[in-house]
Amino acid sequence: MVGDNIEAIKRREMLRSEIDANSIADLMSTDFETVGPDTPLSDVVAKMRAKNLHEIPVVNGKKLLGVVSFGSIIRKKTAVIGQKAKNVMEIPPSIKSSTPVTEVAETFISTGFRNLPVVKGGQVIGVVSRGDIVKLIKDIKEIRSLPVKSVMTTNVQAVNENDKLKDALEVMRKLDIRTVPVVDGGFKLTGIIGIRDIINYSWSGPGIKGIRKGEYKAESNPVDITVKSLMHDGPLTVTPDATLGEAVKLMSSKKISTLPVVEKDVLRGIVTKYDMLEMIASVRKRDMVYMQISGLEEEDRLSLDVMEREIQMGLQKIGKITRPMLFTMHVTKYNNSGNRAKYSLNGRLHTEYSTYNVSSVDWNLMKATIDMMAKFERLVTETKEERLEKKRKGPR
């Protein structure tokens, strides 16, 4: 097993070196859009829609003040058109042209941004996107040859084509995602819908329909129409056995970030640029396992310390079998009934050899967390036993 560990370390270091040999200065775009702090929110949204942007830097001259994103807009319960960019902007992390690519990938994961400003001396000199990082995969043989099924999310949250737009928006808000697949009663994929589609439809302004002029209200709008009336029919898809290289090529050429994974028209999973960024971030050099928990509501944050302790204990057990590299988990709370709610956990674990996806559901958040870590441990153990069995049998 010592030999296995040494080989895994060498493999990881070579992969990291290959990725970080690329420069953010070469990947970023120096031709980018900005708005000022006093730009009306209606104009900000109009520019983002026209330029197909998820985020836009807010600057004073060239000095970076913040970023406005569609994510920050939908997280606000009410966004009034009369507001200005400075009222809804967020402070992005600091990215420099010299920041290693693997670190930037990790930053995308931890912040949820789709685009990040690159700064020098406090001034914006470029913008780097998730796509700029992900497109490197097509040149990295070890990653591009992997099948989509090795990284796709299998426990997919979809909406029915007859659901209301507000239902799709609620899924996006709860899961902190921007695109949701649409299915019929037999879970057959019929379309896809994104946050930009909903905002484009709902935001009041010239040529925009659907709500009272001057306001976007998350609770009562979009108006009461079905997902089917706004979704994109016949979305691009991949099969579980398609390679990541093929998926990246399709994403890059069509300028999309999400691909439903289907078999015989039935939705089996979903693969996104976020999934691929996790793979790149997993090889970043660090002393500890990178861990991220998202989706916790305010009243559940008191449980965070205990959750992290249970996860760390689980990762320590797994560490005796294989080295954990990166762990992410999203918590969704639903079926609120009085004082009781059910928790759905979706986790992903990257190790030196494999990537694992696990889900767990329980009325108790701690029980769901413990169950999830036990499932990860079983999967890792099974993978190790399969690998050892193949070694014993040798090449056929």
C-alpha positions as CSV (number, residue, x, y, z in Angstrom):
1,M,0.0,0.0,0.0
2,V,3.0,2.3,0.5
3,G,3.8,2.0,-3.2
4,D,0.2,2.9,-4.0
5,N,0.3,6.0,-1.8
6,I,3.6,7.2,-3.3
7,E,2.3,6.7,-6.9
8,A,-0.9,8.6,-5.9
9,I,1.1,11.5,-4.5
10,K,3.3,11.7,-7.6
11,R,0.2,11.5,-9.9
12,R,-1.5,14.3,-8.0
13,E,1.7,16.5,-8.0
14,M,2.1,16.1,-11.7
15,L,-1.5,16.9,-12.4
16,R,-1.3,20.0,-10.2
17,S,1.9,21.1,-12.0
18,E,0.2,20.6,-15.3
19,I,-2.8,22.7,-14.3
20,D,-0.9,25.5,-12.5
21,A,1.5,25.8,-15.4
22,N,-1.3,27.8,-17.0
23,S,-1.5,31.5,-16.1
24,I,-4.6,33.5,-15.1
25,A,-3.1,36.3,-17.0
26,D,-3.4,34.2,-20.2
27,L,-6.8,32.8,-19.3
28,M,-8.6,36.0,-18.3
29,S,-10.4,38.4,-20.6
30,T,-9.2,42.0,-20.7
31,D,-12.3,43.2,-22.6
32,F,-15.0,43.2,-20.0
33,E,-18.1,45.1,-19.0
34,T,-18.5,47.2,-15.8
35,V,-21.0,49.5,-14.1
36,G,-20.6,52.4,-11.7
37,P,-21.8,52.4,-8.1
38,D,-24.7,54.7,-8.9
39,T,-25.9,52.9,-12.0
40,P,-29.6,52.2,-11.7
41,L,-30.3,48.5,-11.0
42,S,-32.6,48.4,-14.1
43,D,-29.6,49.4,-16.3
44,V,-27.4,46.9,-14.6
45,V,-29.8,44.1,-15.2
46,A,-30.3,45.3,-18.8
47,K,-26.6,45.2,-19.5
48,M,-26.2,41.8,-17.9
49,R,-29.0,40.4,-20.0
50,A,-27.7,42.0,-23.2
51,K,-24.1,40.7,-22.6
52,N,-25.2,37.3,-21.3
53,L,-23.5,37.8,-17.9
54,H,-24.1,36.3,-14.5
55,E,-21.9,38.9,-12.7
56,I,-20.6,42.3,-13.5
57,P,-17.9,44.4,-11.7
58,V,-18.9,47.6,-10.0
59,V,-16.1,50.2,-10.4
60,N,-15.2,53.8,-9.6
61,G,-12.9,54.6,-12.4
62,K,-10.9,51.4,-12.5
63,K,-11.0,50.8,-8.8
64,L,-13.0,47.7,-7.9
65,L,-15.9,48.3,-5.4
66,G,-17.8,45.1,-5.7
67,V,-19.8,42.8,-8.0
68,V,-23.5,42.5,-8.9
69,S,-24.7,39.0,-9.6
70,F,-28.1,37.4,-10.5
71,G,-27.5,35.3,-7.5
72,S,-27.4,38.4,-5.2
73,I,-30.6,39.6,-6.9
74,I,-32.6,36.4,-6.3
75,R,-31.4,36.1,-2.7
76,K,-33.0,39.4,-1.9
77,K,-36.7,39.1,-1.2
78,T,-37.4,42.4,-2.9
79,A,-35.2,44.2,-5.4
80,V,-36.5,47.6,-6.4
81,I,-35.6,49.0,-9.9
82,G,-35.0,52.4,-8.3
83,Q,-32.1,51.0,-6.3
84,K,-28.5,51.3,-7.5
85,A,-25.7,48.9,-8.1
86,K,-24.0,49.8,-4.8
87,N,-27.2,48.7,-2.9
88,V,-27.0,45.0,-4.1
89,M,-23.3,44.5,-4.9
90,E,-21.2,41.9,-3.1
91,I,-17.5,42.1,-2.2
92,P,-15.6,39.4,-4.3
93,P,-12.5,37.6,-3.2
94,S,-9.2,39.0,-4.4
95,I,-7.8,37.3,-7.5
96,K,-4.5,38.3,-9.0
97,S,-3.0,37.4,-12.4
98,S,-0.4,35.3,-10.5
99,T,-2.9,33.4,-8.4
100,P,-2.5,29.6,-9.1
101,V,-5.3,28.1,-11.3
102,T,-6.1,25.4,-8.7
103,E,-6.6,28.2,-6.1
104,V,-8.9,30.1,-8.4
105,A,-10.9,26.9,-9.0
106,E,-11.3,26.5,-5.3
107,T,-12.4,30.2,-5.0
108,F,-15.1,29.7,-7.6
109,I,-16.4,26.7,-5.5
110,S,-16.3,28.5,-2.2
111,T,-18.0,31.7,-3.4
112,G,-20.4,30.5,-6.0
113,F,-19.4,33.2,-8.5
114,R,-19.4,32.5,-12.2
115,N,-17.0,35.3,-13.1
116,L,-14.3,36.9,-10.9
117,P,-12.5,40.2,-11.4
118,V,-8.7,40.0,-11.5
119,V,-7.1,43.0,-9.8
120,K,-3.8,44.7,-9.6
121,G,-3.3,47.5,-7.0
122,G,-7.0,47.6,-6.3
123,Q,-7.8,48.1,-10.0
124,V,-9.6,45.7,-12.3
125,I,-7.4,44.4,-15.1
126,G,-9.4,41.5,-16.3
127,V,-12.2,39.0,-15.6
128,V,-11.8,35.2,-15.4
129,S,-14.7,32.9,-15.7
130,R,-15.5,29.3,-14.7
131,G,-15.4,28.4,-18.4
132,D,-11.8,29.8,-18.7
133,I,-10.7,27.3,-16.1
134,V,-12.8,24.4,-17.2
135,K,-11.7,24.6,-20.8
136,L,-8.2,23.5,-19.6
137,I,-9.6,20.0,-19.1
138,K,-9.6,19.3,-22.9
139,D,-5.8,19.5,-22.8
140,I,-5.3,17.3,-19.7
141,K,-5.4,13.7,-20.8
142,E,-5.9,12.2,-17.3
143,I,-9.1,14.3,-16.7
144,R,-10.5,14.6,-20.2
145,S,-10.7,10.8,-20.7
146,L,-12.8,10.3,-17.5
147,P,-16.5,9.4,-18.1
148,V,-19.2,11.9,-17.2
149,K,-20.7,9.4,-14.8
150,S,-17.6,9.6,-12.6
151,V,-18.4,13.2,-11.6
152,M,-22.1,13.8,-12.4
153,T,-24.7,14.5,-9.8
154,T,-27.1,11.6,-9.7
155,N,-29.6,12.8,-7.1
156,V,-31.0,15.5,-9.5
157,Q,-33.5,18.1,-8.4
158,A,-35.7,18.7,-11.4
159,V,-39.0,20.5,-11.9
160,N,-42.0,19.2,-13.7
161,E,-43.0,21.0,-16.9
162,N,-46.4,21.8,-15.3
163,D,-44.8,23.4,-12.2
164,K,-45.0,27.2,-11.8
165,L,-42.0,29.4,-12.4
166,K,-42.0,30.3,-8.7
167,D,-41.4,26.6,-8.0
168,A,-38.3,26.6,-10.3
169,L,-37.1,29.8,-8.6
170,E,-37.5,28.2,-5.2
171,V,-35.4,25.2,-6.2
172,M,-32.7,27.5,-7.5
173,R,-32.7,29.5,-4.3
174,K,-32.6,26.5,-2.0
175,L,-29.9,24.6,-3.9
176,D,-28.0,27.7,-4.8
177,I,-28.0,26.7,-8.5
178,R,-28.8,28.7,-11.6
179,T,-30.2,26.0,-14.0
180,V,-32.8,23.3,-13.4
181,P,-33.7,20.4,-15.8
182,V,-37.4,20.0,-16.6
183,V,-39.1,16.6,-16.8
184,D,-42.5,15.1,-17.5
185,G,-44.4,12.6,-15.3
186,G,-42.1,9.8,-16.3
187,F,-38.9,11.7,-15.5
188,K,-38.2,12.0,-19.2
189,L,-36.2,15.2,-19.9
190,T,-38.3,17.7,-21.8
191,G,-36.4,20.9,-21.3
192,I,-34.2,23.1,-19.2
193,I,-34.7,26.5,-17.4
194,G,-32.2,29.0,-16.0
195,I,-32.3,31.9,-13.7
196,R,-31.6,34.3,-16.5
197,D,-34.8,33.1,-18.3
198,I,-36.9,33.8,-15.2
199,I,-35.3,37.2,-14.6
200,N,-35.5,38.2,-18.2
201,Y,-39.3,37.4,-18.1
202,S,-40.0,38.9,-14.7
203,W,-37.9,42.0,-14.3
204,S,-40.0,45.1,-14.9
205,G,-38.6,47.6,-17.5
206,P,-38.9,48.5,-21.2
207,G,-40.1,45.5,-23.1
208,I,-40.2,43.3,-20.0
209,K,-43.5,41.8,-18.9
210,G,-45.0,40.1,-16.0
211,I,-45.0,42.3,-12.9
212,R,-45.8,45.7,-11.6
213,K,-43.4,48.3,-12.9
214,G,-40.4,49.1,-10.8
215,E,-40.2,46.0,-8.6
216,Y,-39.2,42.4,-8.6
217,K,-40.7,40.4,-5.7
218,A,-39.3,36.9,-5.1
219,E,-42.3,35.6,-3.2
220,S,-45.2,36.7,-5.5
221,N,-43.5,36.7,-8.8
222,P,-42.7,35.5,-11.5
223,V,-46.3,35.5,-12.5
224,D,-48.4,32.4,-12.3
225,I,-47.3,30.6,-15.5
226,T,-45.9,27.2,-16.0
227,V,-42.3,26.2,-16.5
228,K,-43.2,24.7,-19.8
229,S,-44.1,28.1,-21.2
230,L,-40.6,29.5,-20.6
231,M,-38.2,26.5,-20.7
232,H,-35.8,25.7,-23.5
233,D,-37.1,22.7,-25.4
234,G,-34.7,19.9,-26.6
235,P,-31.7,20.9,-24.4
236,L,-28.2,19.6,-25.3
237,T,-27.4,16.4,-23.4
238,V,-24.7,13.8,-22.9
239,T,-24.7,10.2,-22.0
240,P,-23.1,8.8,-18.8
241,D,-20.3,7.2,-20.8
242,A,-19.4,10.4,-22.7
243,T,-16.0,11.7,-21.7
244,L,-15.4,14.9,-19.7
245,G,-13.4,16.2,-22.7
246,E,-16.5,15.8,-24.9
247,A,-18.7,17.5,-22.3
248,V,-16.3,20.4,-22.0
249,K,-16.1,20.8,-25.8
250,L,-19.9,20.9,-26.0
251,M,-20.2,23.4,-23.1
252,S,-17.5,25.7,-24.6
253,S,-18.9,25.7,-28.2
254,K,-22.5,26.3,-27.1
255,K,-21.6,28.6,-24.1
256,I,-23.5,26.7,-21.6
257,S,-22.6,25.6,-18.0
258,T,-25.0,22.6,-17.5
259,L,-25.6,19.4,-19.3
260,P,-28.3,16.9,-18.4
261,V,-27.1,13.3,-18.5
262,V,-29.6,11.0,-20.1
263,E,-30.1,7.4,-21.1
264,K,-33.0,6.7,-23.6
265,D,-34.4,10.2,-22.9
266,V,-34.6,9.5,-19.1
267,L,-32.7,11.9,-16.9
268,R,-30.0,10.1,-15.0
269,G,-27.9,12.9,-13.7
270,I,-26.5,16.3,-14.4
271,V,-22.9,17.6,-15.0
272,T,-21.9,21.2,-14.6
273,K,-18.8,23.4,-14.8
274,Y,-18.9,23.4,-11.0
275,D,-18.4,19.6,-10.9
276,M,-15.4,20.0,-13.1
277,L,-14.0,22.9,-11.1
278,E,-14.2,20.6,-8.0
279,M,-11.9,18.1,-9.8
280,I,-9.4,20.8,-10.6
281,A,-9.5,22.3,-7.1
282,S,-9.1,18.8,-5.5
283,V,-5.4,18.6,-6.6
284,R,-4.5,22.0,-5.0
285,K,-1.7,21.7,-2.5
286,R,-3.0,22.0,1.1
287,D,-2.3,20.6,4.5
288,M,-6.0,19.7,5.3
289,V,-9.0,18.4,3.4
290,Y,-10.9,21.3,1.8
291,M,-14.4,21.1,3.2
292,Q,-17.5,23.2,2.3
293,I,-21.0,23.0,3.7
294,S,-23.7,25.1,2.0
295,G,-27.4,25.6,2.2
296,L,-27.8,25.7,6.0
297,E,-30.6,28.0,7.1
298,E,-29.9,30.5,9.9
299,E,-31.6,28.4,12.6
300,D,-29.6,25.3,11.7
301,R,-26.2,27.1,11.8
302,L,-26.0,26.3,15.5
303,S,-25.5,22.7,14.5
304,L,-22.6,23.5,12.1
305,D,-19.8,22.8,14.7
306,V,-21.2,19.4,15.5
307,M,-21.7,18.6,11.8
308,E,-18.2,19.5,11.0
309,R,-16.9,17.3,13.8
310,E,-18.9,14.3,12.5
311,I,-17.6,15.0,9.0
312,Q,-14.0,15.3,10.2
313,M,-14.4,12.0,12.1
314,G,-15.7,10.3,9.0
315,L,-12.9,11.7,6.9
316,Q,-10.3,10.5,9.4
317,K,-11.7,6.9,9.0
318,I,-11.7,7.3,5.2
319,G,-8.1,8.6,5.5
320,K,-7.0,5.2,6.7
321,I,-8.1,3.7,3.4
322,T,-7.4,6.5,0.9
323,R,-6.5,10.2,1.0
324,P,-9.5,12.6,1.0
325,M,-8.8,15.7,-1.1
326,L,-12.0,17.7,-1.2
327,F,-15.4,17.4,0.4
328,T,-18.6,19.4,-0.4
329,M,-22.1,19.1,0.9
330,H,-25.3,20.9,0.3
331,V,-28.2,20.9,2.8
332,T,-31.8,21.3,1.6
333,K,-34.6,21.8,4.2
334,Y,-38.1,21.0,3.1
335,N,-41.5,19.7,4.1
336,N,-41.8,22.3,6.8
337,S,-44.7,21.3,9.1
338,G,-45.0,23.1,12.3
339,N,-41.7,22.8,14.1
340,R,-40.5,19.8,12.1
341,A,-38.6,19.7,8.8
342,K,-36.9,17.1,6.8
343,Y,-33.3,17.5,5.6
344,S,-31.9,16.3,2.3
345,L,-28.1,16.1,2.1
346,N,-26.1,15.8,-1.1
347,G,-22.4,15.3,-0.7
348,R,-19.4,14.7,-2.9
349,L,-16.0,13.4,-1.9
350,H,-12.9,13.6,-4.1
351,T,-10.1,11.2,-3.1
352,E,-6.7,10.5,-4.6
353,Y,-8.3,7.7,-6.7
354,S,-12.0,8.4,-7.2
355,T,-15.0,10.7,-6.8
356,Y,-18.0,9.7,-4.8
357,N,-21.5,11.1,-4.6
358,V,-23.8,10.3,-1.7
359,S,-27.3,11.4,-0.6
360,S,-29.0,11.1,2.8
361,V,-32.5,12.1,4.1
362,D,-33.6,12.3,7.6
363,W,-35.8,14.4,10.0
364,N,-32.7,14.9,12.1
365,L,-29.8,16.9,10.6
366,M,-27.1,15.1,12.7
367,K,-28.5,11.6,11.8
368,A,-28.5,12.5,8.1
369,T,-24.9,13.7,8.4
370,I,-23.7,10.6,10.2
371,D,-25.6,8.4,7.7
372,M,-23.9,10.2,4.8
373,M,-20.4,9.7,6.2
374,A,-21.1,6.0,6.8
375,K,-22.2,5.7,3.2
376,F,-19.0,7.4,2.0
377,E,-16.9,5.0,4.1
378,R,-18.6,2.0,2.7
379,L,-18.2,3.2,-0.9
380,V,-14.5,3.9,-0.3
381,T,-14.0,0.5,1.3
382,E,-15.7,-1.2,-1.6
383,T,-13.6,0.7,-4.2
384,K,-10.4,-0.3,-2.3
385,E,-11.5,-4.0,-2.3
386,E,-12.3,-3.9,-6.0
387,R,-8.9,-2.4,-6.8
388,L,-7.0,-5.0,-4.7
389,E,-9.0,-7.8,-6.4
390,K,-8.0,-6.5,-9.8
391,K,-4.4,-6.5,-8.7
392,R,-4.6,-10.0,-7.4
393,K,-6.0,-11.3,-10.7
394,G,-3.5,-9.3,-12.7
395,P,-3.9,-8.4,-16.4
396,R,-5.9,-10.9,-18.4
